[in-house]
Amino acid sequence: MDETRRLLDLMQGSPAAWILVSNGAGLGLVAASPLGRMFRDALGRVNQLIAARSNRVILMVAGLAFEAPLHPE
């Protein structure tokens, strides 16, 4: 989580446009091993942190794009 927060801080101070691509590990079967479940949960937390500070989030499923509404006002 610390590395994710450092990345987000770096992105916030950068003039560049950033595009991050991540797997959605929580959409499939539950992992059989404890380590697999820990990975799934950690990746979910990372994705949530990044999405919360993003201007745009797109979920891709079978080549179809679903844009998430962000920061409702």
All heavy atoms as TSV, in Angstrom:
chain	resi	resn	atom	element	x	y	z
A	1	MET	N	N	0.827	-1.182	0.000
A	1	MET	CA	C	0.000	0.000	0.000
A	1	MET	C	C	0.879	1.257	0.000
A	1	MET	O	O	0.500	2.241	-0.621
A	1	MET	CB	C	-0.922	0.010	1.216
A	1	MET	CG	C	-1.884	-1.158	1.358
A	1	MET	SD	S	-2.711	-1.855	-0.056
A	1	MET	CE	C	-3.673	-0.708	-0.797
A	2	ASP	N	N	2.002	1.170	0.687
A	2	ASP	CA	C	2.910	2.323	0.714
A	2	ASP	C	C	3.404	2.664	-0.691
A	2	ASP	O	O	3.478	3.839	-1.059
A	2	ASP	CB	C	4.098	2.059	1.633
A	2	ASP	CG	C	3.699	2.007	3.098
A	2	ASP	OD1	O	2.632	2.549	3.451
A	2	ASP	OD2	O	4.449	1.416	3.893
A	3	GLU	N	N	3.745	1.638	-1.467
A	3	GLU	CA	C	4.225	1.874	-2.838
A	3	GLU	C	C	3.120	2.495	-3.689
A	3	GLU	O	O	3.387	3.371	-4.518
A	3	GLU	CB	C	4.715	0.566	-3.472
A	3	GLU	CG	C	5.984	0.024	-2.864
A	3	GLU	CD	C	7.167	0.962	-3.075
A	3	GLU	OE1	O	7.264	1.614	-4.141
A	3	GLU	OE2	O	8.008	1.042	-2.168
A	4	THR	N	N	1.897	2.065	-3.490
A	4	THR	CA	C	0.773	2.632	-4.235
A	4	THR	C	C	0.591	4.092	-3.883
A	4	THR	O	O	0.399	4.940	-4.768
A	4	THR	CB	C	-0.517	1.844	-3.939
A	4	THR	OG1	O	-0.319	0.482	-4.317
A	4	THR	CG2	C	-1.701	2.420	-4.692
A	5	ARG	N	N	0.661	4.422	-2.612
A	5	ARG	CA	C	0.520	5.822	-2.200
A	5	ARG	C	C	1.658	6.686	-2.756
A	5	ARG	O	O	1.439	7.824	-3.166
A	5	ARG	CB	C	0.454	5.914	-0.677
A	5	ARG	CG	C	-0.879	5.420	-0.145
A	5	ARG	CD	C	-1.015	5.639	1.362
A	5	ARG	NE	N	-2.268	5.113	1.829
A	5	ARG	CZ	C	-2.464	3.868	2.260
A	5	ARG	NH1	N	-1.461	3.007	2.293
A	5	ARG	NH2	N	-3.657	3.470	2.673
A	6	ARG	N	N	2.865	6.134	-2.796
A	6	ARG	CA	C	3.995	6.882	-3.375
A	6	ARG	C	C	3.757	7.128	-4.868
A	6	ARG	O	O	4.031	8.217	-5.379
A	6	ARG	CB	C	5.314	6.153	-3.145
A	6	ARG	CG	C	5.871	6.401	-1.755
A	6	ARG	CD	C	7.330	5.981	-1.644
A	6	ARG	NE	N	7.510	4.548	-1.508
A	6	ARG	CZ	C	7.396	3.883	-0.369
A	6	ARG	NH1	N	7.097	4.518	0.746
A	6	ARG	NH2	N	7.595	2.581	-0.318
A	7	LEU	N	N	3.260	6.119	-5.556
A	7	LEU	CA	C	2.956	6.278	-6.979
A	7	LEU	C	C	1.891	7.350	-7.177
A	7	LEU	O	O	2.018	8.216	-8.049
A	7	LEU	CB	C	2.486	4.958	-7.584
A	7	LEU	CG	C	1.990	5.030	-9.029
A	7	LEU	CD1	C	3.099	5.468	-9.969
A	7	LEU	CD2	C	1.409	3.694	-9.460
A	8	LEU	N	N	0.844	7.321	-6.377
A	8	LEU	CA	C	-0.219	8.318	-6.496
A	8	LEU	C	C	0.298	9.727	-6.224
A	8	LEU	O	O	-0.087	10.672	-6.915
A	8	LEU	CB	C	-1.365	7.969	-5.556
A	8	LEU	CG	C	-2.188	6.745	-5.976
A	8	LEU	CD1	C	-3.111	6.310	-4.856
A	8	LEU	CD2	C	-2.959	7.027	-7.248
A	9	ASP	N	N	1.174	9.876	-5.251
A	9	ASP	CA	C	1.768	11.186	-4.967
A	9	ASP	C	C	2.611	11.662	-6.145
A	9	ASP	O	O	2.574	12.835	-6.516
A	9	ASP	CB	C	2.611	11.136	-3.692
A	9	ASP	CG	C	1.768	10.975	-2.442
A	9	ASP	OD1	O	0.543	11.225	-2.498
A	9	ASP	OD2	O	2.327	10.575	-1.400
A	10	LEU	N	N	3.374	10.760	-6.735
A	10	LEU	CA	C	4.182	11.084	-7.906
A	10	LEU	C	C	3.296	11.512	-9.068
A	10	LEU	O	O	3.559	12.502	-9.742
A	10	LEU	CB	C	5.037	9.880	-8.312
A	10	LEU	CG	C	5.839	10.008	-9.597
A	10	LEU	CD1	C	6.973	11.009	-9.405
A	10	LEU	CD2	C	6.376	8.668	-10.020
A	11	MET	N	N	2.206	10.786	-9.287
A	11	MET	CA	C	1.290	11.110	-10.375
A	11	MET	C	C	0.649	12.483	-10.162
A	11	MET	O	O	0.488	13.253	-11.115
A	11	MET	CB	C	0.214	10.035	-10.494
A	11	MET	CG	C	0.738	8.699	-10.973
A	11	MET	SD	S	-0.459	7.365	-10.826
A	11	MET	CE	C	-1.819	7.972	-11.785
A	12	GLN	N	N	0.274	12.775	-8.927
A	12	GLN	CA	C	-0.397	14.038	-8.620
A	12	GLN	C	C	0.503	15.229	-8.921
A	12	GLN	O	O	0.042	16.262	-9.388
A	12	GLN	CB	C	-0.831	14.073	-7.159
A	12	GLN	CG	C	-1.649	15.292	-6.809
A	12	GLN	CD	C	-2.193	15.207	-5.393
A	12	GLN	OE1	O	-2.009	14.238	-4.686
A	12	GLN	NE2	N	-2.878	16.247	-4.979
A	13	GLY	N	N	1.795	15.094	-8.692
A	13	GLY	CA	C	2.722	16.187	-8.931
A	13	GLY	C	C	3.259	16.232	-10.350
A	13	GLY	O	O	4.095	17.069	-10.670
A	14	SER	N	N	2.793	15.359	-11.201
A	14	SER	CA	C	3.316	15.249	-12.555
A	14	SER	C	C	2.394	15.933	-13.564
A	14	SER	O	O	1.176	15.808	-13.475
A	14	SER	CB	C	3.451	13.764	-12.923
A	14	SER	OG	O	3.717	13.617	-14.302
A	15	PRO	N	N	2.972	16.622	-14.554
A	15	PRO	CA	C	2.144	17.220	-15.599
A	15	PRO	C	C	1.710	16.203	-16.661
A	15	PRO	O	O	0.893	16.509	-17.520
A	15	PRO	CB	C	3.060	18.283	-16.213
A	15	PRO	CG	C	4.430	17.724	-16.008
A	15	PRO	CD	C	4.379	16.982	-14.688
A	16	ALA	N	N	2.244	15.002	-16.592
A	16	ALA	CA	C	1.956	13.981	-17.604
A	16	ALA	C	C	0.562	13.393	-17.430
A	16	ALA	O	O	-0.004	13.392	-16.340
A	16	ALA	CB	C	2.991	12.856	-17.510
A	17	ALA	N	N	0.028	12.875	-18.517
A	17	ALA	CA	C	-1.216	12.100	-18.463
A	17	ALA	C	C	-0.815	10.651	-18.180
A	17	ALA	O	O	0.038	10.091	-18.858
A	17	ALA	CB	C	-1.967	12.188	-19.785
A	18	TRP	N	N	-1.421	10.037	-17.175
A	18	TRP	CA	C	-1.074	8.679	-16.771
A	18	TRP	C	C	-2.198	7.724	-17.152
A	18	TRP	O	O	-3.375	8.033	-16.975
A	18	TRP	CB	C	-0.874	8.618	-15.262
A	18	TRP	CG	C	0.355	9.311	-14.787
A	18	TRP	CD1	C	0.578	10.652	-14.727
A	18	TRP	CD2	C	1.542	8.697	-14.305
A	18	TRP	NE1	N	1.822	10.908	-14.223
A	18	TRP	CE2	C	2.439	9.726	-13.959
A	18	TRP	CE3	C	1.928	7.378	-14.129
A	18	TRP	CZ2	C	3.702	9.464	-13.454
A	18	TRP	CZ3	C	3.191	7.123	-13.619
A	18	TRP	CH2	C	4.065	8.166	-13.293
A	19	ILE	N	N	-1.824	6.568	-17.652
A	19	ILE	CA	C	-2.774	5.497	-17.927
A	19	ILE	C	C	-2.267	4.265	-17.194
A	19	ILE	O	O	-1.160	3.790	-17.443
A	19	ILE	CB	C	-2.889	5.202	-19.434
A	19	ILE	CG1	C	-3.407	6.442	-20.171
A	19	ILE	CG2	C	-3.786	3.995	-19.672
A	19	ILE	CD1	C	-3.402	6.315	-21.665
A	20	LEU	N	N	-3.065	3.751	-16.273
A	20	LEU	CA	C	-2.697	2.558	-15.518
A	20	LEU	C	C	-3.626	1.423	-15.923
A	20	LEU	O	O	-4.833	1.626	-16.086
A	20	LEU	CB	C	-2.812	2.809	-14.020
A	20	LEU	CG	C	-1.989	3.970	-13.459
A	20	LEU	CD1	C	-2.239	4.118	-11.970
A	20	LEU	CD2	C	-0.516	3.747	-13.721
A	21	VAL	N	N	-3.074	0.237	-16.074
A	21	VAL	CA	C	-3.849	-0.946	-16.436
A	21	VAL	C	C	-3.644	-1.976	-15.336
A	21	VAL	O	O	-2.521	-2.244	-14.930
A	21	VAL	CB	C	-3.385	-1.519	-17.794
A	21	VAL	CG1	C	-4.152	-2.779	-18.140
A	21	VAL	CG2	C	-3.526	-0.474	-18.892
A	22	SER	N	N	-4.748	-2.536	-14.857
A	22	SER	CA	C	-4.667	-3.509	-13.764
A	22	SER	C	C	-5.658	-4.635	-14.004
A	22	SER	O	O	-6.696	-4.447	-14.644
A	22	SER	CB	C	-4.986	-2.821	-12.439
A	22	SER	OG	O	-4.969	-3.752	-11.379
A	23	ASN	N	N	-5.339	-5.782	-13.474
A	23	ASN	CA	C	-6.282	-6.901	-13.500
A	23	ASN	C	C	-7.367	-6.683	-12.457
A	23	ASN	O	O	-7.142	-6.043	-11.439
A	23	ASN	CB	C	-5.568	-8.213	-13.181
A	23	ASN	CG	C	-4.693	-8.677	-14.312
A	23	ASN	OD1	O	-4.930	-8.347	-15.454
A	23	ASN	ND2	N	-3.673	-9.442	-13.989
A	24	GLY	N	N	-8.513	-7.242	-12.703
A	24	GLY	CA	C	-9.599	-7.236	-11.722
A	24	GLY	C	C	-9.695	-8.623	-11.112
A	24	GLY	O	O	-10.531	-9.423	-11.503
A	25	ALA	N	N	-8.830	-8.926	-10.193
A	25	ALA	CA	C	-8.718	-10.285	-9.662
A	25	ALA	C	C	-9.924	-10.720	-8.840
A	25	ALA	O	O	-10.109	-11.897	-8.604
A	25	ALA	CB	C	-7.451	-10.403	-8.811
A	26	GLY	N	N	-10.769	-9.800	-8.424
A	26	GLY	CA	C	-11.892	-10.164	-7.574
A	26	GLY	C	C	-13.141	-10.569	-8.323
A	26	GLY	O	O	-14.177	-10.834	-7.724
A	27	LEU	N	N	-13.086	-10.633	-9.648
A	27	LEU	CA	C	-14.277	-10.941	-10.432
A	27	LEU	C	C	-14.414	-12.417	-10.779
A	27	LEU	O	O	-15.402	-12.808	-11.381
A	27	LEU	CB	C	-14.282	-10.111	-11.727
A	27	LEU	CG	C	-14.354	-8.602	-11.526
A	27	LEU	CD1	C	-14.226	-7.885	-12.865
A	27	LEU	CD2	C	-15.652	-8.213	-10.843
A	28	GLY	N	N	-13.444	-13.209	-10.411
A	28	GLY	CA	C	-13.474	-14.620	-10.779
A	28	GLY	C	C	-13.719	-15.518	-9.591
A	28	GLY	O	O	-14.326	-15.129	-8.593
A	29	LEU	N	N	-13.235	-16.717	-9.707
A	29	LEU	CA	C	-13.359	-17.689	-8.626
A	29	LEU	C	C	-12.529	-17.267	-7.418
A	29	LEU	O	O	-11.526	-16.569	-7.561
A	29	LEU	CB	C	-12.874	-19.057	-9.106
A	29	LEU	CG	C	-13.655	-19.666	-10.273
A	29	LEU	CD1	C	-12.963	-20.929	-10.751
A	29	LEU	CD2	C	-15.089	-19.950	-9.873
A	30	VAL	N	N	-12.934	-17.707	-6.257
A	30	VAL	CA	C	-12.157	-17.461	-5.045
A	30	VAL	C	C	-10.936	-18.368	-5.077
A	30	VAL	O	O	-11.045	-19.570	-5.317
A	30	VAL	CB	C	-13.008	-17.729	-3.780
A	30	VAL	CG1	C	-12.171	-17.587	-2.523
A	30	VAL	CG2	C	-14.202	-16.791	-3.744
A	31	ALA	N	N	-9.775	-17.775	-4.861
A	31	ALA	CA	C	-8.525	-18.546	-4.889
A	31	ALA	C	C	-8.543	-19.635	-3.824
A	31	ALA	O	O	-9.059	-19.438	-2.718
A	31	ALA	CB	C	-7.343	-17.621	-4.666
A	32	ALA	N	N	-7.969	-20.768	-4.156
A	32	ALA	CA	C	-7.953	-21.909	-3.240
A	32	ALA	C	C	-6.966	-21.723	-2.093
A	32	ALA	O	O	-7.187	-22.228	-0.996
A	32	ALA	CB	C	-7.611	-23.176	-4.020
A	33	SER	N	N	-5.894	-20.966	-2.345
A	33	SER	CA	C	-4.859	-20.829	-1.317
A	33	SER	C	C	-5.012	-19.526	-0.544
A	33	SER	O	O	-5.492	-18.519	-1.088
A	33	SER	CB	C	-3.470	-20.870	-1.961
A	33	SER	OG	O	-3.243	-19.687	-2.697
A	34	PRO	N	N	-4.566	-19.507	0.701
A	34	PRO	CA	C	-4.579	-18.263	1.470
A	34	PRO	C	C	-3.766	-17.157	0.790
A	34	PRO	O	O	-4.174	-16.003	0.792
A	34	PRO	CB	C	-3.968	-18.658	2.817
A	34	PRO	CG	C	-4.227	-20.123	2.932
A	34	PRO	CD	C	-4.149	-20.653	1.523
A	35	LEU	N	N	-2.621	-17.513	0.200
A	35	LEU	CA	C	-1.797	-16.517	-0.474
A	35	LEU	C	C	-2.538	-15.916	-1.663
A	35	LEU	O	O	-2.491	-14.709	-1.899
A	35	LEU	CB	C	-0.469	-17.137	-0.928
A	35	LEU	CG	C	0.520	-16.184	-1.585
A	35	LEU	CD1	C	0.878	-15.032	-0.655
A	35	LEU	CD2	C	1.769	-16.939	-2.015
A	36	GLY	N	N	-3.243	-16.744	-2.415
A	36	GLY	CA	C	-4.025	-16.256	-3.546
A	36	GLY	C	C	-5.124	-15.306	-3.106
A	36	GLY	O	O	-5.386	-14.291	-3.762
A	37	ARG	N	N	-5.764	-15.600	-1.985
A	37	ARG	CA	C	-6.807	-14.719	-1.462
A	37	ARG	C	C	-6.205	-13.406	-0.952
A	37	ARG	O	O	-6.794	-12.342	-1.140
A	37	ARG	CB	C	-7.613	-15.424	-0.373
A	37	ARG	CG	C	-8.468	-16.565	-0.943
A	37	ARG	CD	C	-9.413	-17.145	0.085
A	37	ARG	NE	N	-8.752	-17.800	1.199
A	37	ARG	CZ	C	-8.319	-19.060	1.199
A	37	ARG	NH1	N	-8.477	-19.818	0.136
A	37	ARG	NH2	N	-7.747	-19.571	2.268
A	38	MET	N	N	-5.030	-13.475	-0.338
A	38	MET	CA	C	-4.364	-12.253	0.123
A	38	MET	C	C	-4.003	-11.359	-1.069
A	38	MET	O	O	-4.175	-10.143	-1.015
A	38	MET	CB	C	-3.107	-12.597	0.926
A	38	MET	CG	C	-3.400	-13.142	2.308
A	38	MET	SD	S	-1.923	-13.733	3.207
A	38	MET	CE	C	-0.840	-12.339	3.098
A	39	PHE	N	N	-3.506	-11.983	-2.149
A	39	PHE	CA	C	-3.175	-11.227	-3.350
A	39	PHE	C	C	-4.413	-10.552	-3.923
A	39	PHE	O	O	-4.397	-9.360	-4.256
A	39	PHE	CB	C	-2.541	-12.133	-4.407
A	39	PHE	CG	C	-2.368	-11.452	-5.735
A	39	PHE	CD1	C	-1.331	-10.554	-5.932
A	39	PHE	CD2	C	-3.260	-11.688	-6.772
A	39	PHE	CE1	C	-1.184	-9.902	-7.158
A	39	PHE	CE2	C	-3.117	-11.040	-7.987
A	39	PHE	CZ	C	-2.086	-10.151	-8.175
A	40	ARG	N	N	-5.514	-11.306	-4.034
A	40	ARG	CA	C	-6.762	-10.755	-4.568
A	40	ARG	C	C	-7.225	-9.558	-3.742
A	40	ARG	O	O	-7.596	-8.520	-4.277
A	40	ARG	CB	C	-7.842	-11.837	-4.571
A	40	ARG	CG	C	-9.209	-11.339	-5.059
A	40	ARG	CD	C	-10.354	-12.159	-4.525
A	40	ARG	NE	N	-10.342	-12.189	-3.075
A	40	ARG	CZ	C	-10.875	-13.155	-2.351
A	40	ARG	NH1	N	-11.435	-14.198	-2.923
A	40	ARG	NH2	N	-10.843	-13.107	-1.040
A	41	ASP	N	N	-7.187	-9.688	-2.422
A	41	ASP	CA	C	-7.630	-8.603	-1.544
A	41	ASP	C	C	-6.708	-7.380	-1.650
A	41	ASP	O	O	-7.180	-6.243	-1.678
A	41	ASP	CB	C	-7.708	-9.084	-0.098
A	41	ASP	CG	C	-8.801	-10.130	0.107
A	41	ASP	OD1	O	-9.675	-10.277	-0.785
A	41	ASP	OD2	O	-8.774	-10.798	1.155
A	42	ALA	N	N	-5.397	-7.625	-1.701
A	42	ALA	CA	C	-4.442	-6.513	-1.811
A	42	ALA	C	C	-4.617	-5.785	-3.145
A	42	ALA	O	O	-4.615	-4.547	-3.189
A	42	ALA	CB	C	-3.011	-7.023	-1.658
A	43	LEU	N	N	-4.782	-6.533	-4.224
A	43	LEU	CA	C	-4.982	-5.908	-5.531
A	43	LEU	C	C	-6.277	-5.104	-5.549
A	43	LEU	O	O	-6.332	-4.009	-6.105
A	43	LEU	CB	C	-4.991	-6.964	-6.637
A	43	LEU	CG	C	-5.170	-6.437	-8.053
A	43	LEU	CD1	C	-4.082	-5.435	-8.406
A	43	LEU	CD2	C	-5.198	-7.583	-9.045
A	44	GLY	N	N	-7.306	-5.611	-4.910
A	44	GLY	CA	C	-8.563	-4.865	-4.817
A	44	GLY	C	C	-8.387	-3.547	-4.093
A	44	GLY	O	O	-8.920	-2.513	-4.516
A	45	ARG	N	N	-7.616	-3.553	-2.999
A	45	ARG	CA	C	-7.365	-2.309	-2.260
A	45	ARG	C	C	-6.554	-1.323	-3.102
A	45	ARG	O	O	-6.830	-0.113	-3.118
A	45	ARG	CB	C	-6.664	-2.602	-0.933
A	45	ARG	CG	C	-7.612	-3.182	0.111
A	45	ARG	CD	C	-6.974	-3.239	1.485
A	45	ARG	NE	N	-5.847	-4.156	1.559
A	45	ARG	CZ	C	-5.944	-5.468	1.757
A	45	ARG	NH1	N	-7.118	-6.029	1.915
A	45	ARG	NH2	N	-4.873	-6.217	1.822
A	46	VAL	N	N	-5.548	-1.823	-3.815
A	46	VAL	CA	C	-4.745	-0.968	-4.693
A	46	VAL	C	C	-5.636	-0.345	-5.764
A	46	VAL	O	O	-5.587	0.866	-6.014
A	46	VAL	CB	C	-3.586	-1.771	-5.329
A	46	VAL	CG1	C	-2.962	-1.018	-6.499
A	46	VAL	CG2	C	-2.536	-2.102	-4.289
A	47	ASN	N	N	-6.472	-1.152	-6.408
A	47	ASN	CA	C	-7.358	-0.638	-7.448
A	47	ASN	C	C	-8.315	0.417	-6.897
A	47	ASN	O	O	-8.585	1.423	-7.550
A	47	ASN	CB	C	-8.138	-1.779	-8.102
A	47	ASN	CG	C	-7.268	-2.632	-9.006
A	47	ASN	OD1	O	-6.192	-2.228	-9.427
A	47	ASN	ND2	N	-7.729	-3.832	-9.301
A	48	GLN	N	N	-8.820	0.211	-5.686
A	48	GLN	CA	C	-9.724	1.184	-5.080
A	48	GLN	C	C	-9.016	2.506	-4.800
A	48	GLN	O	O	-9.573	3.585	-5.046
A	48	GLN	CB	C	-10.317	0.637	-3.780
A	48	GLN	CG	C	-11.350	-0.441	-3.999
A	48	GLN	CD	C	-11.849	-1.039	-2.698
A	48	GLN	OE1	O	-11.258	-0.829	-1.633
A	48	GLN	NE2	N	-12.916	-1.799	-2.781
A	49	LEU	N	N	-7.794	2.438	-4.271
A	49	LEU	CA	C	-7.033	3.662	-3.996
A	49	LEU	C	C	-6.783	4.459	-5.271
A	49	LEU	O	O	-6.952	5.675	-5.308
A	49	LEU	CB	C	-5.691	3.333	-3.340
A	49	LEU	CG	C	-5.687	2.996	-1.866
A	49	LEU	CD1	C	-4.295	2.533	-1.434
A	49	LEU	CD2	C	-6.105	4.205	-1.052
A	50	ILE	N	N	-6.379	3.756	-6.310
A	50	ILE	CA	C	-6.075	4.430	-7.573
A	50	ILE	C	C	-7.352	5.001	-8.187
A	50	ILE	O	O	-7.375	6.143	-8.637
A	50	ILE	CB	C	-5.352	3.470	-8.538
A	50	ILE	CG1	C	-3.951	3.169	-7.989
A	50	ILE	CG2	C	-5.289	4.049	-9.939
A	50	ILE	CD1	C	-3.209	2.088	-8.719
A	51	ALA	N	N	-8.423	4.234	-8.186
A	51	ALA	CA	C	-9.681	4.708	-8.772
A	51	ALA	C	C	-10.207	5.943	-8.044
A	51	ALA	O	O	-10.719	6.866	-8.676
A	51	ALA	CB	C	-10.725	3.594	-8.745
A	52	ALA	N	N	-10.049	5.968	-6.728
A	52	ALA	CA	C	-10.557	7.094	-5.937
A	52	ALA	C	C	-9.849	8.401	-6.281
A	52	ALA	O	O	-10.424	9.474	-6.121
A	52	ALA	CB	C	-10.408	6.798	-4.449
A	53	ARG	N	N	-8.620	8.329	-6.772
A	53	ARG	CA	C	-7.864	9.544	-7.095
A	53	ARG	C	C	-7.711	9.754	-8.598
A	53	ARG	O	O	-6.938	10.584	-9.031
A	53	ARG	CB	C	-6.497	9.485	-6.415
A	53	ARG	CG	C	-6.691	9.578	-4.909
A	53	ARG	CD	C	-5.543	9.873	-4.034
A	53	ARG	NE	N	-4.435	10.646	-4.509
A	53	ARG	CZ	C	-3.251	10.639	-3.917
A	53	ARG	NH1	N	-3.055	9.901	-2.835
A	53	ARG	NH2	N	-2.263	11.361	-4.380
A	54	SER	N	N	-8.501	9.023	-9.365
A	54	SER	CA	C	-8.417	9.123	-10.824
A	54	SER	C	C	-9.491	10.050	-11.379
A	54	SER	O	O	-10.548	10.225	-10.781
A	54	SER	CB	C	-8.584	7.738	-11.450
A	54	SER	OG	O	-7.516	6.901	-11.078
A	55	ASN	N	N	-9.203	10.612	-12.536
A	55	ASN	CA	C	-10.177	11.439	-13.245
A	55	ASN	C	C	-11.130	10.590	-14.068
A	55	ASN	O	O	-12.221	11.029	-14.418
A	55	ASN	CB	C	-9.469	12.432	-14.178
A	55	ASN	CG	C	-8.653	13.439	-13.418
A	55	ASN	OD1	O	-9.021	13.844	-12.325
A	55	ASN	ND2	N	-7.539	13.841	-13.986
A	56	ARG	N	N	-10.697	9.381	-14.387
A	56	ARG	CA	C	-11.494	8.515	-15.250
A	56	ARG	C	C	-11.139	7.068	-14.949
A	56	ARG	O	O	-9.963	6.730	-14.826
A	56	ARG	CB	C	-11.169	8.855	-16.698
A	56	ARG	CG	C	-12.048	8.243	-17.707
A	56	ARG	CD	C	-11.730	8.855	-19.067
A	56	ARG	NE	N	-12.577	8.245	-20.061
A	56	ARG	CZ	C	-12.305	8.209	-21.337
A	56	ARG	NH1	N	-11.214	8.780	-21.798
A	56	ARG	NH2	N	-13.129	7.641	-22.174
A	57	VAL	N	N	-12.157	6.212	-14.852
A	57	VAL	CA	C	-11.942	4.779	-14.632
A	57	VAL	C	C	-12.799	4.013	-15.637
A	57	VAL	O	O	-13.995	4.279	-15.762
A	57	VAL	CB	C	-12.329	4.356	-13.197
A	57	VAL	CG1	C	-12.230	2.855	-13.033
A	57	VAL	CG2	C	-11.440	5.062	-12.186
A	58	ILE	N	N	-12.177	3.089	-16.344
A	58	ILE	CA	C	-12.891	2.286	-17.332
A	58	ILE	C	C	-12.686	0.817	-17.000
A	58	ILE	O	O	-11.555	0.356	-16.849
A	58	ILE	CB	C	-12.389	2.589	-18.759
A	58	ILE	CG1	C	-12.632	4.056	-19.096
A	58	ILE	CG2	C	-13.053	1.661	-19.769
A	58	ILE	CD1	C	-12.026	4.502	-20.402
A	59	LEU	N	N	-13.774	0.083	-16.886
A	59	LEU	CA	C	-13.741	-1.366	-16.691
A	59	LEU	C	C	-13.924	-2.003	-18.059
A	59	LEU	O	O	-14.889	-1.698	-18.770
A	59	LEU	CB	C	-14.868	-1.809	-15.751
A	59	LEU	CG	C	-15.077	-3.316	-15.598
A	59	LEU	CD1	C	-13.873	-3.958	-14.908
A	59	LEU	CD2	C	-16.349	-3.593	-14.823
A	60	MET	N	N	-12.983	-2.855	-18.439
A	60	MET	CA	C	-13.075	-3.553	-19.719
A	60	MET	C	C	-13.506	-4.987	-19.466
A	60	MET	O	O	-12.887	-5.693	-18.664
A	60	MET	CB	C	-11.723	-3.548	-20.434
A	60	MET	CG	C	-11.234	-2.180	-20.850
A	60	MET	SD	S	-12.218	-1.382	-22.119
A	60	MET	CE	C	-11.984	-2.480	-23.497
A	61	VAL	N	N	-14.565	-5.418	-20.145
A	61	VAL	CA	C	-15.050	-6.792	-20.048
A	61	VAL	C	C	-15.316	-7.291	-21.460
A	61	VAL	O	O	-16.143	-6.707	-22.174
A	61	VAL	CB	C	-16.346	-6.884	-19.202
A	61	VAL	CG1	C	-16.857	-8.313	-19.158
A	61	VAL	CG2	C	-16.118	-6.340	-17.803
A	62	ALA	N	N	-14.626	-8.315	-21.861
A	62	ALA	CA	C	-14.802	-8.912	-23.187
A	62	ALA	C	C	-14.706	-7.861	-24.295
A	62	ALA	O	O	-15.460	-7.900	-25.258
A	62	ALA	CB	C	-16.132	-9.663	-23.257
A	63	GLY	N	N	-13.790	-6.919	-24.135
A	63	GLY	CA	C	-13.577	-5.893	-25.138
A	63	GLY	C	C	-14.567	-4.745	-25.090
A	63	GLY	O	O	-14.504	-3.844	-25.919
A	64	LEU	N	N	-15.476	-4.751	-24.129
A	64	LEU	CA	C	-16.447	-3.667	-23.986
A	64	LEU	C	C	-16.024	-2.754	-22.844
A	64	LEU	O	O	-15.641	-3.233	-21.775
A	64	LEU	CB	C	-17.842	-4.232	-23.704
A	64	LEU	CG	C	-18.397	-5.181	-24.769
A	64	LEU	CD1	C	-19.698	-5.786	-24.300
A	64	LEU	CD2	C	-18.580	-4.457	-26.090
A	65	ALA	N	N	-16.116	-1.457	-23.068
A	65	ALA	CA	C	-15.694	-0.476	-22.064
A	65	ALA	C	C	-16.898	0.027	-21.280
A	65	ALA	O	O	-17.908	0.412	-21.865
A	65	ALA	CB	C	-14.998	0.696	-22.750
A	66	PHE	N	N	-16.772	0.013	-19.958
A	66	PHE	CA	C	-17.788	0.547	-19.061
A	66	PHE	C	C	-17.119	1.623	-18.209
A	66	PHE	O	O	-16.244	1.323	-17.416
A	66	PHE	CB	C	-18.354	-0.560	-18.154
A	66	PHE	CG	C	-19.010	-1.671	-18.927
A	66	PHE	CD1	C	-18.280	-2.784	-19.333
A	66	PHE	CD2	C	-20.350	-1.597	-19.252
A	66	PHE	CE1	C	-18.876	-3.808	-20.034
A	66	PHE	CE2	C	-20.956	-2.616	-19.975
A	66	PHE	CZ	C	-20.217	-3.718	-20.367
A	67	GLU	N	N	-17.537	2.865	-18.418
A	67	GLU	CA	C	-16.916	3.968	-17.684
A	67	GLU	C	C	-17.659	4.181	-16.372
A	67	GLU	O	O	-18.888	4.264	-16.343
A	67	GLU	CB	C	-16.914	5.256	-18.503
A	67	GLU	CG	C	-16.094	6.335	-17.852
A	67	GLU	CD	C	-15.660	7.425	-18.816
A	67	GLU	OE1	O	-15.929	7.306	-20.009
A	67	GLU	OE2	O	-15.050	8.392	-18.331
A	68	ALA	N	N	-16.886	4.263	-15.296
A	68	ALA	CA	C	-17.463	4.439	-13.957
A	68	ALA	C	C	-17.696	5.918	-13.698
A	68	ALA	O	O	-16.840	6.741	-13.971
A	68	ALA	CB	C	-16.515	3.869	-12.912
A	69	PRO	N	N	-18.879	6.273	-13.137
A	69	PRO	CA	C	-19.077	7.666	-12.733
A	69	PRO	C	C	-18.216	7.955	-11.518
A	69	PRO	O	O	-18.157	7.160	-10.582
A	69	PRO	CB	C	-20.563	7.729	-12.392
A	69	PRO	CG	C	-20.959	6.320	-12.103
A	69	PRO	CD	C	-20.023	5.438	-12.871
A	70	LEU	N	N	-17.512	9.067	-11.539
A	70	LEU	CA	C	-16.604	9.421	-10.454
A	70	LEU	C	C	-17.031	10.715	-9.790
A	70	LEU	O	O	-17.573	11.604	-10.439
A	70	LEU	CB	C	-15.176	9.582	-10.972
A	70	LEU	CG	C	-14.523	8.331	-11.524
A	70	LEU	CD1	C	-13.142	8.677	-12.056
A	70	LEU	CD2	C	-14.412	7.269	-10.468
A	71	HIS	N	N	-16.734	10.802	-8.527
A	71	HIS	CA	C	-16.907	12.022	-7.750
A	71	HIS	C	C	-18.281	12.669	-7.966
A	71	HIS	O	O	-18.372	13.774	-8.472
A	71	HIS	CB	C	-15.790	13.022	-8.068
A	71	HIS	CG	C	-14.440	12.392	-8.159
A	71	HIS	ND1	N	-13.807	11.839	-7.067
A	71	HIS	CD2	C	-13.617	12.177	-9.203
A	71	HIS	CE1	C	-12.644	11.329	-7.451
A	71	HIS	NE2	N	-12.500	11.522	-8.726
A	72	PRO	N	N	-19.353	11.953	-7.639
A	72	PRO	CA	C	-20.686	12.526	-7.829
A	72	PRO	C	C	-20.839	13.829	-7.047
A	72	PRO	O	O	-20.333	13.950	-5.945
A	72	PRO	CB	C	-21.628	11.455	-7.307
A	72	PRO	CG	C	-20.800	10.471	-6.593
A	72	PRO	CD	C	-19.375	10.687	-6.971
A	73	GLU	N	N	-21.526	14.764	-7.639
A	73	GLU	CA	C	-21.679	16.070	-6.995
A	73	GLU	C	C	-23.103	16.327	-6.621
A	73	GLU	O	O	-24.023	15.826	-7.064
A	73	GLU	CB	C	-21.159	17.154	-7.921
A	73	GLU	CG	C	-19.705	16.886	-8.236
A	73	GLU	CD	C	-19.028	18.027	-8.986
A	73	GLU	OE1	O	-19.513	19.161	-8.892
A	73	GLU	OE2	O	-18.036	17.751	-9.620
